[in-house]
């Protein structure tokens, strides 16, 4: 499944690293693609639904919106 979010407070490489680690802690096989220019995060995972990914991003300290 592919889930796309807009994360307005993702602004740098450190943010990308934190988001990637948060998702991959729950699903080590998840693919995370993040663009700091557009603030878009796309997560490809077979184990996590959209609500679970949204919660993981929030728990990492970000304010994601479903794109």
Phi, psi and omega in degrees: 000145179245127180238134181238136182227154169255126182237089186300332182265014171269108189236352186209177180298326178297319178299315180301316180298315181295318179295315179299314180297321181297316181290314184288344174291330179269332178213098184299336181270358182294142175257126182243125177240121183231137179237111182289340179288316182262351182064026181262134176237127176243130180240125175252118184210146176260350186255337187246135175272174184302317181297321180294317179294317178303315180295319179299318179294320178294318180294335177281355175102014182250167182241077183282152172234142177292130182277000000 
